[in-house]
Amino acid sequence: MRMPRRGLVIQARTRWLLVGLALLFSLVLLMYLLECAPQTDNNGSLPGVVGESMGKEYYQALLQEQEEHYQNRATSLKRQIAQLKQELQEMSDKLKSLQEKKSPKVNGMNYQGTKEQTSNDLLEFLHSQIDKAEVSVGAKLPSEYGVIPFESFTSMKVFQLEMGLTRHPEEKPVRKDKRDELVEVIEAGLEVINNPDEEDGQDEDDGVGDRQLYSENDFIEGYYRTERDKGTQYELFYKKMDGMEYRHVTLFRPFGPLMKVKSETVDISRSIINIIVPLAGRTEAFAQFMQNFRDVCIHQDKRVHLTVVYFGQDGLSEVKSILESVARETDFHNYTLVSLNEEFNRGRGLDMGARAWEKGEVLMFFCDVDVYFTAEFLNSCRLNAEPGKKVFYPVVFSLYNPAIVYASQDIPPPVEQQLVHKKDSGFWRDFGFGMTCQYRTDFLTVGGFDLEVKGWGGEDVHLYRKYLHGDLMVIRTPVPGLFHLWHEKHCADELTPEQYRMCIQSKAMNEASHSHLGMLVFRDEIEAHLRKQAYRTNSEAVG
């Protein structure tokens, strides 16, 4: 166990305070220079202001407005300084009171050893909270309902699962305490990276001048989740613009000050992803998928292998033609086509795709032909899966039927313009577990898919539960770079009652938002109301 990094919170607030004071000083100096600037000989008016008197009045009003703004800012900074002083005093008083209560007195003097014991007891308690939380190792859970998902965030936005009727799938943090929390966490991660301890793997000979320093602009993405009886866990990723090496920092707030759990360097420059897609028919959708694959994987990422497992003979030649055409045009040959002359079974297709790989360990991304992903998502896939330690189950943002979402337009916009996180355009598909990133050895160790599951749905949930029952960590979080494109669903009569229910549920959820479905349900009532309104308007015009 190690001592927590002290003063992170105070350092963060002090840094912002110094920046604010420097800004205030610069602006006051600018005001002084403007006030003392010599007048021109012709007393010309300011640009955009007609007449000499108007120019002078505008100039004076502008100075007065700026002066009021900086006075308000100075008052705000003074208030923050006073608040910080008060908080420091309260913390000092509480610590002193705690030490006095637990420290026995010898001849009227507090025993120093007991003070140290009190501090050690507090530290031991905080570390015990980290040990109890699911931070370093996975916790065995009875089902998917026991998982506490992460929420993802960047420096500007938060991507959240629990929306209700007022929250949105993508939001800027509105509450000040949430904004301050995320800013504090990002700065705490920077403090850990820029001032490493010996255990972080930093060579002692490396001076500050030789070490690459990171800033807020290098923050890429983060995830956080709260276990209500333990604390909040933060996973932070930083990267320089021109590099492929990521810095990963894990922080934990055990309902107290932030404590560092680990800091490490993650090199993903050689991490190959085997993207496995099971397919039967749907050749038009596959052509669209390959267009996205060409743009993201071949032109941008360049570290992928594509495995297509095709069921049946109908459409197989067209799929071969699409793959060969892409290979000729882009000189991309890292793909495998597995042909199975049998009925479609998603679990079997993914299982065959995983076993078709013969080059040892590899990171796999189980994907569907209707999924659109970005290069940033592929890096998130690499960062959140680790062999023998964790698997990544991202939550996909599922797009609604564009014919309903964009009903007011003549035709829906191109797919690329539909990729937005809005309540009326789609939803976080938190009941779907089909898209996942995991290493081949982990997949084979847990036994892969249940191949007895036939037809639509169910196989992904069984695999997900296997990981929940094991020791690996399951990273479950919404990610902004993964979309499920809308397509017509058909629920076959051959499905079991449970599968048919899941299929109908998925079909209903995919069609439109709550408000759009309501407009469809009450369409006749709305049209009747509009006719009455039009009749009343025409009657008043005639009268």
Disulfide bonds with the S-S distance in Angstrom:
Cys381-Cys437 2.11
Cys491-Cys503 2.08
